[in-house]
Amino acid sequence: MSELVQEGFSLVIEIAVPMLLAALVGVLAAAGIARAFGIQDAAMGLLTRAIAVIAAITILGAGWAASVTSFTRDAWSGLAALGRGAP
């Protein structure tokens, strides 16, 4: 059971880290553009973060979906074994 929890946490990190990095890149890009052009609009930072995260989901989403599907399949099969009394 602890292996399943560990695998679940690693899957969450595998999915969350690229999105956080994409948001960071979006913020840095917005800050650079705002500084270069003297723009002081908070919406620009929000928009660039949203675009960066959507791009990350678009590019990496299929791989993430496959990982989540595999994890779910393993979790359900492990649940059946646990019900039979297997460790």
VMD Tcl script that builds the backbone (N, CA, C; Angstrom):
set m [mol new atoms 261]
animate dup $m
set s [atomselect $m all]
$s set {name element resname resid chain x y z} {
  {N N MET 1 A 0.821 -1.187 0.000}
  {CA C MET 1 A 0.000 0.000 0.000}
  {C C MET 1 A 0.871 1.259 0.000}
  {N N SER 2 A 1.997 1.215 0.729}
  {CA C SER 2 A 2.863 2.395 0.785}
  {C C SER 2 A 3.507 2.671 -0.570}
  {N N GLU 3 A 3.729 1.611 -1.356}
  {CA C GLU 3 A 4.265 1.816 -2.705}
  {C C GLU 3 A 3.272 2.583 -3.563}
  {N N LEU 4 A 2.001 2.290 -3.392}
  {CA C LEU 4 A 0.956 2.971 -4.143}
  {C C LEU 4 A 0.902 4.450 -3.779}
  {N N VAL 5 A 1.017 4.749 -2.506}
  {CA C VAL 5 A 1.016 6.144 -2.061}
  {C C VAL 5 A 2.250 6.869 -2.590}
  {N N GLN 6 A 3.385 6.220 -2.514}
  {CA C GLN 6 A 4.620 6.822 -3.023}
  {C C GLN 6 A 4.529 7.064 -4.526}
  {N N GLU 7 A 3.983 6.105 -5.255}
  {CA C GLU 7 A 3.815 6.271 -6.699}
  {C C GLU 7 A 2.829 7.401 -7.010}
  {N N GLY 8 A 1.785 7.518 -6.195}
  {CA C GLY 8 A 0.818 8.596 -6.381}
  {C C GLY 8 A 1.443 9.961 -6.166}
  {N N PHE 9 A 2.236 10.096 -5.119}
  {CA C PHE 9 A 2.909 11.370 -4.867}
  {C C PHE 9 A 3.913 11.709 -5.967}
  {N N SER 10 A 4.635 10.720 -6.446}
  {CA C SER 10 A 5.588 10.998 -7.518}
  {C C SER 10 A 4.856 11.399 -8.798}
  {N N LEU 11 A 3.689 10.836 -9.035}
  {CA C LEU 11 A 2.887 11.215 -10.194}
  {C C LEU 11 A 2.399 12.654 -10.071}
  {N N VAL 12 A 1.978 13.034 -8.878}
  {CA C VAL 12 A 1.543 14.423 -8.651}
  {C C VAL 12 A 2.693 15.387 -8.906}
  {N N ILE 13 A 3.869 15.050 -8.422}
  {CA C ILE 13 A 5.035 15.914 -8.637}
  {C C ILE 13 A 5.417 15.946 -10.108}
  {N N GLU 14 A 5.323 14.801 -10.776}
  {CA C GLU 14 A 5.639 14.726 -12.207}
  {C C GLU 14 A 4.721 15.636 -13.018}
  {N N ILE 15 A 3.499 15.802 -12.574}
  {CA C ILE 15 A 2.549 16.648 -13.290}
  {C C ILE 15 A 2.652 18.105 -12.847}
  {N N ALA 16 A 2.842 18.347 -11.559}
  {CA C ALA 16 A 2.809 19.716 -11.040}
  {C C ALA 16 A 4.060 20.526 -11.371}
  {N N VAL 17 A 5.214 19.911 -11.334}
  {CA C VAL 17 A 6.465 20.650 -11.538}
  {C C VAL 17 A 6.538 21.305 -12.924}
  {N N PRO 18 A 6.221 20.600 -14.015}
  {CA C PRO 18 A 6.263 21.291 -15.306}
  {C C PRO 18 A 5.283 22.461 -15.409}
  {N N MET 19 A 4.113 22.325 -14.772}
  {CA C MET 19 A 3.159 23.441 -14.812}
  {C C MET 19 A 3.669 24.631 -14.001}
  {N N LEU 20 A 4.284 24.354 -12.871}
  {CA C LEU 20 A 4.856 25.440 -12.071}
  {C C LEU 20 A 6.004 26.117 -12.805}
  {N N LEU 21 A 6.829 25.325 -13.466}
  {CA C LEU 21 A 7.924 25.906 -14.247}
  {C C LEU 21 A 7.395 26.729 -15.417}
  {N N ALA 22 A 6.323 26.258 -16.056}
  {CA C ALA 22 A 5.720 27.019 -17.153}
  {C C ALA 22 A 5.170 28.346 -16.637}
  {N N ALA 23 A 4.521 28.323 -15.481}
  {CA C ALA 23 A 4.011 29.557 -14.897}
  {C C ALA 23 A 5.151 30.506 -14.541}
  {N N LEU 24 A 6.246 29.965 -14.040}
  {CA C LEU 24 A 7.410 30.791 -13.714}
  {C C LEU 24 A 7.986 31.444 -14.957}
  {N N VAL 25 A 8.099 30.669 -16.035}
  {CA C VAL 25 A 8.600 31.223 -17.297}
  {C C VAL 25 A 7.658 32.311 -17.801}
  {N N GLY 26 A 6.357 32.079 -17.668}
  {CA C GLY 26 A 5.383 33.089 -18.074}
  {C C GLY 26 A 5.520 34.377 -17.287}
  {N N VAL 27 A 5.723 34.264 -15.989}
  {CA C VAL 27 A 5.899 35.446 -15.143}
  {C C VAL 27 A 7.177 36.193 -15.517}
  {N N LEU 28 A 8.249 35.444 -15.720}
  {CA C LEU 28 A 9.510 36.094 -16.090}
  {C C LEU 28 A 9.411 36.775 -17.447}
  {N N ALA 29 A 8.718 36.150 -18.386}
  {CA C ALA 29 A 8.525 36.776 -19.695}
  {C C ALA 29 A 7.684 38.039 -19.562}
  {N N ALA 30 A 6.629 37.982 -18.781}
  {CA C ALA 30 A 5.770 39.155 -18.585}
  {C C ALA 30 A 6.536 40.274 -17.895}
  {N N ALA 31 A 7.356 39.920 -16.923}
  {CA C ALA 31 A 8.139 40.936 -16.218}
  {C C ALA 31 A 9.138 41.597 -17.163}
  {N N GLY 32 A 9.770 40.798 -18.005}
  {CA C GLY 32 A 10.719 41.363 -18.964}
  {C C GLY 32 A 10.046 42.285 -19.965}
  {N N ILE 33 A 8.899 41.859 -20.473}
  {CA C ILE 33 A 8.170 42.691 -21.431}
  {C C ILE 33 A 7.661 43.962 -20.764}
  {N N ALA 34 A 7.108 43.822 -19.559}
  {CA C ALA 34 A 6.584 44.987 -18.844}
  {C C ALA 34 A 7.696 45.984 -18.535}
  {N N ARG 35 A 8.832 45.478 -18.141}
  {CA C ARG 35 A 9.951 46.359 -17.828}
  {C C ARG 35 A 10.475 47.056 -19.085}
  {N N ALA 36 A 10.550 46.315 -20.183}
  {CA C ALA 36 A 11.072 46.889 -21.423}
  {C C ALA 36 A 10.165 47.988 -21.974}
  {N N PHE 37 A 8.864 47.798 -21.838}
  {CA C PHE 37 A 7.928 48.758 -22.409}
  {C C PHE 37 A 7.288 49.679 -21.377}
  {N N GLY 38 A 7.619 49.509 -20.115}
  {CA C GLY 38 A 7.084 50.367 -19.063}
  {C C GLY 38 A 5.610 50.127 -18.781}
  {N N ILE 39 A 5.144 48.933 -19.007}
  {CA C ILE 39 A 3.738 48.595 -18.768}
  {C C ILE 39 A 3.569 48.201 -17.305}
  {N N GLN 40 A 2.491 48.706 -16.693}
  {CA C GLN 40 A 2.229 48.394 -15.286}
  {C C GLN 40 A 0.830 47.810 -15.136}
  {N N ASP 41 A 0.536 46.799 -15.921}
  {CA C ASP 41 A -0.782 46.169 -15.889}
  {C C ASP 41 A -0.649 44.757 -15.327}
  {N N ALA 42 A -1.372 44.479 -14.248}
  {CA C ALA 42 A -1.284 43.164 -13.608}
  {C C ALA 42 A -1.894 42.065 -14.476}
  {N N ALA 43 A -2.805 42.429 -15.346}
  {CA C ALA 43 A -3.452 41.433 -16.201}
  {C C ALA 43 A -2.456 40.780 -17.155}
  {N N MET 44 A -1.425 41.496 -17.534}
  {CA C MET 44 A -0.433 40.931 -18.448}
  {C C MET 44 A 0.277 39.732 -17.814}
  {N N GLY 45 A 0.611 39.825 -16.545}
  {CA C GLY 45 A 1.244 38.700 -15.857}
  {C C GLY 45 A 0.318 37.509 -15.749}
  {N N LEU 46 A -0.938 37.771 -15.453}
  {CA C LEU 46 A -1.913 36.694 -15.366}
  {C C LEU 46 A -2.116 36.029 -16.719}
  {N N LEU 47 A -2.214 36.820 -17.753}
  {CA C LEU 47 A -2.424 36.279 -19.093}
  {C C LEU 47 A -1.236 35.434 -19.549}
  {N N THR 48 A -0.027 35.898 -19.332}
  {CA C THR 48 A 1.141 35.113 -19.759}
  {C C THR 48 A 1.271 33.818 -18.958}
  {N N ARG 49 A 0.945 33.866 -17.666}
  {CA C ARG 49 A 0.969 32.625 -16.870}
  {C C ARG 49 A -0.056 31.636 -17.390}
  {N N ALA 50 A -1.256 32.131 -17.677}
  {CA C ALA 50 A -2.311 31.251 -18.171}
  {C C ALA 50 A -1.918 30.630 -19.516}
  {N N ILE 51 A -1.368 31.432 -20.393}
  {CA C ILE 51 A -0.946 30.918 -21.698}
  {C C ILE 51 A 0.164 29.878 -21.536}
  {N N ALA 52 A 1.113 30.144 -20.646}
  {CA C ALA 52 A 2.219 29.200 -20.436}
  {C C ALA 52 A 1.720 27.879 -19.862}
  {N N VAL 53 A 0.804 27.924 -18.909}
  {CA C VAL 53 A 0.284 26.689 -18.313}
  {C C VAL 53 A -0.561 25.924 -19.331}
  {N N ILE 54 A -1.377 26.632 -20.107}
  {CA C ILE 54 A -2.175 25.969 -21.140}
  {C C ILE 54 A -1.261 25.315 -22.183}
  {N N ALA 55 A -0.179 25.986 -22.532}
  {CA C ALA 55 A 0.780 25.405 -23.478}
  {C C ALA 55 A 1.416 24.140 -22.890}
  {N N ALA 56 A 1.764 24.175 -21.608}
  {CA C ALA 56 A 2.351 22.993 -20.965}
  {C C ALA 56 A 1.366 21.833 -20.948}
  {N N ILE 57 A 0.106 22.127 -20.660}
  {CA C ILE 57 A -0.909 21.074 -20.652}
  {C C ILE 57 A -1.099 20.510 -22.053}
  {N N THR 58 A -1.090 21.386 -23.047}
  {CA C THR 58 A -1.264 20.938 -24.431}
  {C C THR 58 A -0.108 20.041 -24.874}
  {N N ILE 59 A 1.101 20.429 -24.523}
  {CA C ILE 59 A 2.276 19.678 -24.964}
  {C C ILE 59 A 2.450 18.380 -24.178}
  {N N LEU 60 A 2.250 18.441 -22.867}
  {CA C LEU 60 A 2.548 17.286 -22.021}
  {C C LEU 60 A 1.320 16.510 -21.561}
  {N N GLY 61 A 0.141 16.974 -21.898}
  {CA C GLY 61 A -1.093 16.391 -21.386}
  {C C GLY 61 A -1.307 14.934 -21.754}
  {N N ALA 62 A -0.964 14.554 -22.967}
  {CA C ALA 62 A -1.172 13.164 -23.382}
  {C C ALA 62 A -0.317 12.205 -22.556}
  {N N GLY 63 A 0.917 12.586 -22.303}
  {CA C GLY 63 A 1.779 11.753 -21.467}
  {C C GLY 63 A 1.281 11.660 -20.041}
  {N N TRP 64 A 0.788 12.786 -19.531}
  {CA C TRP 64 A 0.232 12.789 -18.173}
  {C C TRP 64 A -1.006 11.905 -18.094}
  {N N ALA 65 A -1.858 11.984 -19.111}
  {CA C ALA 65 A -3.069 11.158 -19.117}
  {C C ALA 65 A -2.708 9.674 -19.132}
  {N N ALA 66 A -1.710 9.308 -19.899}
  {CA C ALA 66 A -1.271 7.912 -19.931}
  {C C ALA 66 A -0.723 7.481 -18.572}
  {N N SER 67 A 0.029 8.356 -17.918}
  {CA C SER 67 A 0.581 8.033 -16.593}
  {C C SER 67 A -0.526 7.866 -15.561}
  {N N VAL 68 A -1.504 8.753 -15.590}
  {CA C VAL 68 A -2.611 8.674 -14.634}
  {C C VAL 68 A -3.449 7.419 -14.895}
  {N N THR 69 A -3.659 7.095 -16.161}
  {CA C THR 69 A -4.418 5.888 -16.506}
  {C C THR 69 A -3.691 4.642 -16.011}
  {N N SER 70 A -2.396 4.584 -16.214}
  {CA C SER 70 A -1.614 3.443 -15.748}
  {C C SER 70 A -1.644 3.335 -14.226}
  {N N PHE 71 A -1.494 4.474 -13.553}
  {CA C PHE 71 A -1.531 4.484 -12.092}
  {C C PHE 71 A -2.893 4.010 -11.584}
  {N N THR 72 A -3.964 4.497 -12.212}
  {CA C THR 72 A -5.306 4.112 -11.788}
  {C C THR 72 A -5.546 2.626 -12.002}
  {N N ARG 73 A -5.073 2.107 -13.133}
  {CA C ARG 73 A -5.219 0.671 -13.412}
  {C C ARG 73 A -4.491 -0.147 -12.344}
  {N N ASP 74 A -3.280 0.255 -12.010}
  {CA C ASP 74 A -2.511 -0.454 -10.981}
  {C C ASP 74 A -3.173 -0.342 -9.612}
  {N N ALA 75 A -3.719 0.835 -9.312}
  {CA C ALA 75 A -4.371 1.032 -8.017}
  {C C ALA 75 A -5.603 0.146 -7.885}
  {N N TRP 76 A -6.401 0.063 -8.934}
  {CA C TRP 76 A -7.597 -0.780 -8.880}
  {C C TRP 76 A -7.235 -2.258 -8.791}
  {N N SER 77 A -6.197 -2.678 -9.482}
  {CA C SER 77 A -5.813 -4.088 -9.383}
  {C C SER 77 A -5.240 -4.389 -8.000}
  {N N GLY 78 A -4.550 -3.439 -7.422}
  {CA C GLY 78 A -4.038 -3.609 -6.070}
  {C C GLY 78 A -5.137 -3.650 -5.040}
  {N N LEU 79 A -6.219 -2.920 -5.302}
  {CA C LEU 79 A -7.358 -2.924 -4.391}
  {C C LEU 79 A -8.013 -4.297 -4.359}
  {N N ALA 80 A -8.108 -4.945 -5.511}
  {CA C ALA 80 A -8.670 -6.293 -5.560}
  {C C ALA 80 A -7.795 -7.281 -4.777}
  {N N ALA 81 A -6.495 -7.151 -4.916}
  {CA C ALA 81 A -5.587 -8.031 -4.170}
  {C C ALA 81 A -5.681 -7.784 -2.673}
  {N N LEU 82 A -5.860 -6.531 -2.292}
  {CA C LEU 82 A -5.991 -6.192 -0.879}
  {C C LEU 82 A -7.260 -6.792 -0.302}
  {N N GLY 83 A -8.331 -6.831 -1.089}
  {CA C GLY 83 A -9.588 -7.418 -0.653}
  {C C GLY 83 A -9.499 -8.922 -0.444}
  {N N ARG 84 A -8.579 -9.570 -1.181}
  {CA C ARG 84 A -8.385 -11.020 -1.002}
  {C C ARG 84 A -7.459 -11.331 0.166}
  {N N GLY 85 A -6.954 -10.320 0.827}
  {CA C GLY 85 A -6.082 -10.530 1.964}
  {C C GLY 85 A -4.616 -10.529 1.624}
  {N N ALA 86 A -4.254 -10.199 0.403}
  {CA C ALA 86 A -2.846 -10.149 0.011}
  {C C ALA 86 A -2.222 -8.858 0.523}
  {N N PRO 87 A -0.980 -8.893 0.931}
  {CA C PRO 87 A -0.332 -7.674 1.450}
  {C C PRO 87 A -0.011 -6.678 0.358}
}
mol reanalyze $m
mol bondsrecalc $m
mol representation Tube
mol addrep $m
